[in-house]
Amino acid sequence: MTKRSSLKRVFSIMGCAVMMLSTTHVAFAQSPKYAIPPQFEAAWPFSEGLAQIEQDGQRGFIDRTGQIVIPMQHEYTDNYNDYTWNFSEGMAKILRAGKYGFIDKTGKEVIPPQYDNSLDFFSEGLAAVSKANKWGFIDINGHEVVKLQYDEVGTFYEGRAWVKRNKKYGFIDTTGKEIIPLQYESVSPFSDGLASVTKNGKSGLIDLWGNEVDLGTTYDYIIGFDEGMGVVIKEENYDIKYGFIDKTGKEVVKPQYERVLGFKEGIARVQQNGVWGFIDKTGKEIVKPQYHNASDFSEGLARVSKNLKYGFIDKTGKEVIELQYDFAWDFNDGLAPVQKFDKWGYLSHPQPDAGFALPSSGDSPDDWAEDGIALAIQVGIIPPALQSDYRNKITRQQFSTLVIHFIEAQTATSMDRFLLEKGVSLPESPFTDTMDKDVLAAYTLGIVSGKGAGRFDPDGTLTREEAAVMLRNTANVLDLDTEAPPVSFADNEHIASWAVDSVAYVSSRGIMSGIGNNEFDPKGSYTRQQAFLTVLRLFDP
């Protein structure tokens, strides 16, 4: 069964059930259930539909039913010398006889073990590998894209990877071009279009082209941004405190914590007095510091521990899975590996929709959108990074991320492989204001276009007619029928000529509707929640 037909079946089954979703908080089951009973010597989270497990000193991969789909063939020797990693972009790293290579989801050695070292996974179509202490990058076919020449490298994020040579750091793009010269003493990976760097003992931020970004702040250090929030450090009399600012430089959480980690699913971990809690984007402590260990939220739940026992909490702080396990990993694909009495199994999410429960704060979508958005999240259409700020206008970059994630979910393949199957590849960015991979993918597929003069305007917002065009372009990429009869709105004369056919398509198929009084409002704004629902309808209008 294809992913598309599988998702259609989900819609069919849940056609009535979705109306039963709570508008604020979804109830959880009282006791966790095993989807895959404890039986393994070790187990790891699911990734791209497969999970790595260990049995009798060997490792293989199972599917969500627990069936072994890649046989136990990667043996351990010399104190766990040989092992594999989870899948990313259809590939998993293996180590055999001291050399690294990669397998695909059938277990085939696509890139035979030959490298002295490798970073853990493919990212943006490339994996870092090394020979003779020199690092470079290969593509999914094993072709050397970036010559093995650097002392150290990082993973690609947002079209950039940091590289180090002769004790200096800089950044390259996915073609290997040194976009930002090697001149820094330290750097962080790019996130939200920014990276923190240190030069001549002074710290600051740079954009994707190496331009300094001055937010007008006086903090000792800005670590980096996630979900629009940056970690800042203030030191006074050897007392180091952490807080958060937004991308305008406004202080949202004053430096007061011993340690903080970036936002995920709208929530960040904070440490005080040696224990961990959680705050939201307003700085409110939604879970007061109390846990010895805590992970980021994943699918609506966070892994926490006290007294060496692990369990899970929801975003209200409720312990929905009792702290009873010897160890656990995060939920992914609705399953979480847990260990008890030396055996590992997989728990089902405590309630099928629980991992996709919507926030109960003012961040929630409007009532009319909640049920549809909950379903869209459940079937994997909305990426976690966009599961917040529902009433805000969606930006051009965010919409690009949304449709690329949607295509990956519907075709059950990574975007790199999807582009490969289409016979195209990501170009060097034609834009001067973004190198975002999702934007480039959407541009390459003909879903989005620039604004002229080499600009994409990633932070610009969409009008309703622009959204209609992008939705129709997405349908064309998926080979859906986009023919539609003309439609007549009272404000037809205000619809741009380049958008007429697209407005006809989205309105006649019920993907987008008018605003009342037989008006389409082509120049009107388009919010995140509207974008999520229209993409959902694009799948099954």
N, C-alpha and C positions, 0 to 999 in steps of 0.2 A: 504494500500500500504506500503511495507517495505521501510526502509530508502535507501536500495540499489537500489530498483526499482525507488524510487523517485529521487535519484541522477542521475540514468541513464536517466530519463526523462529530467532532467535539461541539461545533456550533449546533448541529442537529440535536444531539443529546441534551445540550444545555439550553436549548431554546427557551424552555420554560423555567429551568432552574435558575437562570441568571436573574430573573425577577425576584427571586427569594433572597438575594444577597442583601445583607444589612447595609444601611447607608452610612454607618459610622464605624462599626467594629464587628468583625466576624468571629463567632464563637469558636473555641477550640475544643478538640476532643479531650477527654479527661485523662486518658492514658495513651502513651505512644504505642504504635504497632510496627512490627517489623515487616517491611516489604520483602527483604531478603534475610532469612534467619541467620543468627550468628553461626559461622562455620569456618571463617578464614583466619589465617595467622596474622594477616595485616590487610588493611583496605584503605582506599583513598577516595576522595570525592569524584562524582561523575563529572565528565567534561565531554561535551559534544556527543552525549548519548552513551558513552562507555566509561567504565571505571576500572582502575588497576587494582588487582588483588594478589595476595601472596598465599601460596599453599605448598607445603612440603619443599620449601627452599627454592621455589620457582615463582615467576610472575607471569600473569596473563591478564586478559581483559574480559569483563562481563558486560552484558547489557542490563537494562533496567529490570528484567525478569530474573536476573541472577545466572542466566545461561552464559557459559564461557564461549566467547566468539573469536577470541584470539588465544590459541592454546598456550598452556604453561610451558614456555620454552626458553625463557630468559633466566638462566641459572645464576645462583649466587656462588661465588668462590672467593677465597681470601678475604674473609670477614666482610661479606656483602659488597664485593667489588663490582659485580655486574647487576644492573637494574635498569628499569625503564621509567619514563615520566608520563604524565597524562597527556591527552591529545589537545593540540591547539592548531587550528586551521588545517585539520585533517591529518596531522602528523604527530608522532610521539618519538621522543628521543630514546635511544637504547645505548647501552654500554656493553661491549663484549670484548674480552681479551685485552682490556685496557684502551680500546678505541671506541669512538662515538659515531653513531649513525642515526637514521630515522626510518621508522616504519609507517605505513598508511593504515587505514582502519580495517583492512583485510589481513594485516600482519605481514604484508610484503615489505621486504627491505628496499625501499625506494632509494635511499642513500646508504650504501653499505658502510659499516663501521670503519672509519679511516682517520678520524680526527683525534688529536690529543685531548681536546676539551671542547665543550659546547655549553652555551647558556641553555636554560631549560626548555625553551619552546620557540616556535615560529610566531612572529608578530609582524603584521603588515607585509606578509609574504616572504619574510627573510628570517634566517636564524644565524646567530653568531657562532663561529667555529674557530678553532685554532690549531696550528701546527708549529712546532719549534718555537713556542712562546710568542707567536704572532697571530693576531686576531683579524678576522674579516667576516664577511657575510655570504651565505649561499641562499639560493631560492629553492622552491619546493621540488625542483628537478635536479638539485645538486649542483647547479651551475654557480660558479664563483662570481658574484655580482660586485662585491667590494673586496679588493685584493687583501690578502692576509698580511697586514703591515703595521698594525697598532699593538701597543703594549697591553691595553685593556679596552673593552668596549661595553656599552650598555645595550639594552633592548630598544627597538624602535617604538616610539610613541609619537603620534601626531606628525608622522613623516620625518622625525628626527631621532638620531641615536647619538649619545655622547661617545667620544673616542678619546683615547689618551696616548700620547707619544712624548717621550723625553720629559715626563713629569708635568705636561701641560694638557689641559682638556679643551675640547671644542665639540662641534656637532657636524654630522654629515647627513645628507638626505638619502633616500632609498636608491639613488643611482651611484652613491659613493662620493658625490661631490662634497667637499668641505665647505658647507654653507656658512658656518661660524668658525673663524680661525681658532686654532689651538693656542689659547692664551690665558686660560684660567687655572687657578690652583685647585678649585673644586667646582662641581656642577651637580645639579639634580636633573632627572628626566623632565621633559616637557609635560605639562598638564594644564588644561584650560588655556593653552596658548602661551604659557609662561614657564620659564625655568629660573631657578635661583643659581647664582654664580658668585664666586669669590675671586677677586683680582687685586693684587697688591695689598692683601689683607682686608679689603673692603668688600662687603657683600651687597648684592642687589638683584634685580630682576632683569631679564632680557626677553624679547619676543622671538618669534620663530626665525627672524632674520638677523638676530644679534643686536637689535636696537635696545638701548637701555630704557627701562620703563620706571619712571619715578612716580610713585603714588603719594609722595609728600608726607611719608611717615617717618617716625624717629625710632623705630624699633632696632634692636641690635641685629636681628636677622629675620628674613622672611623665607620660610622653608619652601613653600610651593602652594599651589592651589588645587583644590578638588571641589567639584560642584559649585564653583564660584566663590569658595571660601579659602583664604590663605592662612596657614599657620605662622604665627609670629612669636618671637622670643624677646624677652626683656630681662636684662641682667642688672642687678643692683646689689653691691656688697657680696658678690659671689652667690647670690640667690637668683636662680634661673626660673622664670615663670613663662608659661605658654598661654597664648590666646588665639583669637581669630579676627581677621579683617575681611571685608568684601573686596571686590575688584576695583572699587573706587578709592580704596584706602581707608574707608570708614571702619572704625573699631566696633565690632559686633560683640565680641567676648574679650573683656580686658584680660591681660596676662595675669593669671591667678592659679593655674594648674601646674603640677609637677611635670606633666607630660600630656600631650594630646596627639591624636592621629587624625588623618583627613576624613572628610565627610563621605559617607556611603549611604545611599538610600535616604538622604536628608538628615542623617544622624552621625555624630562623631563620638569616638571614645575619649574619655578624659580620666586622668589619674590624680588622685589626691590622697595624701597620707598612705601611699603605697597600694591603694586599692582603686579599682576601675568602676566608672559609671558612664552615663551617656547624656549628651546634650543635643538639642535641636538647633536649627539655624538662627533662632533668636537668642540663643545662649541659655535657654531654660534647661535645668537638669531634669530630664524626664526619667532618669534612673540615677539615684544618688550613688556616688562611689561606694562600693561594698564588695566587689568581686576580686578575687586574687588574679584571675585572668579573664580576658574578654576578647571576642573577635568582632570584626565589622558585622553589621547586619547583612544578611544574605537571604533573599526570598522572605523578607519580613521578620526573620528570627536572628538572634545573635547567640553564639555559643559562649557560655560563661562557666566559671568554676569557683568553688569554695572548698577548702579542705580536701583538695585533690580529687574532687568529684565534679563531673561535667553534666550540664544540661543546657536548656535553651530558654530564652526570654523573648517576649514580643515587644512591640514598640511602646507599650504602656508600662513595661517593667514586670509584667506578670510572668512567673516561671511556668511556662506552658508545658515544658518537659522537665520533670524532676531531675535535680542534680544527683545522679545515681551511677553515672558511667565512669569507667577508669580513664577513658579518653574519648574524644569525639572530634570530627571535622565538621565544617559548615554544611548547611543544606545547599544542594545544587541539583537542578533538574527534579526538585521535589523529594530528594532522598539525602540522608546524612549518614555517613559511616560512624558507628559507635563501637567501643570496646568494653566488654564486660567479661570478667573471668577468663582472660587470655584469648577470647574469641571475638571476632569482628563480624558485624552484620550491618544492615542498612535500615534505618527508621524511615517510615513514610512521614511526610509532612503531617503534623497533627490534625490538620483539616485541609482538604484539597484546595480551598481558596485562601487559607490563612496566610500563606507566604506572599499573597498578593493583596492583603488587606490595605485599604487606603488610609492615610494618616487621619487622625481624629482631630487635628488642630485646624486652624484657619487655612492651612495648606491644602485642605481637601478640595476636590472639584465641586461644582454646583450639583445639587440634588439630581437634576435631570441627566447628568453625565456619569454618576457614580457607578451604576450597574454595568454600563457598557465599558467603562474604563477598567473596572475590576475584571471583566471577561477578557479584554484586550491584553491585560497584564498576564492573566492566567495562561493564555495560549501563546505567550511569548512575543507579542507584537511590539510592546513598548520596552525599550532598554531601561535598565535600572537607573541610569544617570538622568533620565527624563521623568522619573516617577515622583515629581514634586512640582510646585509652582504651577498648578494646573490652570489657574485663571490668567496667568501671564500670557502675553502675546508670544507666539513661537518665532524664533529667529530662523534665518535662512540656513544657518549651519545646523541648528537643532532639527529642522525638518529634514535636512539631508541625512543626518544620523538616523532619524526615525524611519525613513523609507529604505535605507540600506539595511537596517536591522530587520525590517519587515520582509524584504526580499530574501535575506538569509534564513529567516524563520520559515517562510513559505516554500523555499526550495530545498531546505535541509542541507545547505552547503555554505561554506565560508565565502565571503565576497571575493577573496583571491581566486578560489577555484571557479566561482561563477564567472568572473571576468575572463579567466583562462578558457572556459568552455565557450564564451562568446567570441573568443579570438581577439580580445583587446587587453591592454594593460594600462596601468596608471601612468599618466604622463608626468613629466616635470611640471610643477604647478604653473598654469598660465596666469595665475593671479598674484598680485603683489601683497595681498592682505590676508592670505590663509594658505596653509599647507595641510589642512585637516584631511585625513585620508577618506573620511566619509564624503566630504564635499567633492574631492577629486573623483571618487568612485561614481557618485551621482552625476557629476559633470561628464565623465567618460561614457556613461550609459545614456546620456542625453536627457536626463531627468531635470537637471538644473542648468542654468547658464549664468554668465557673469552680468555685471551691471555696466560694463563699458570701461574703457581706459585701464584695463588690466585689473579691475576691482571685482571681487565677489560680494563684498559687504556682508561678511558672515554674521554680524550682530544686527543687521537690518531685519525688520519684521516683514511678514508676508501680508499681502492683501488677499481677499477671497478669490479674485480672478487669477492671481498668481498661483495660489494653492490649487485651484482647479486644473491649471496647466500641468503642474508638477504631478498631480494625482493621475491625470491621463497619461502622462509620459511614463509613470511607473507601471501603469497597466499595460502599456505597449511593450515595455521591457519584459514583462511576464507573459507576453503573447496572448493577452486577453482581448476580447472583442471590444473595440472602443468606438465602433460606429454608433451614431445616435441621431435621431431626427431633430430638426431645429426646435428650439423652445422659445416661448415668448414671455418675457418679463416686462413689467411696466417700465423698468429702467434699462431696457435693452440698449438704448443709445449710449449708455455710459459704459458698456462692456467693450473693452479694447478689441480691435479686429483680430489680434493674435490669440485672443482667449475665447472667442465665440464658440468654436467647436468643442473646446474643453468644458466650458460651462454647460453646453448642451449635454455632453456625456455625463458629467457628475450629477446634474440635476435630473436627467431622465432615468438614470440608474438608481436614484435615491442615495447617492454617496454624499452629496451636499444638497441642502434644501434652501429655499428662500428664507427671507427674514420676516415675511408677512406682507400683506397688501400686494401680493404678486411681484415683489421686488427681490432681486438677487443681491444687491448692494456690492457690486464688484470691487469697489475701492475700500470696502469695510475691513476691519481688522480680523485677525484669525488667531485664536488662542491655542494653547497647548491642548486643552481638553477637546476643543473642536477638531484639532488635527488628529488626535488619537482616535476619535470616533469615526472620522471620515476614512482613515486608513483601515480601520476595522471593517467598515462597510465596503471598502474597495475589495477586501478579501471576499466578503459574502454579502453583497448589497441586496 
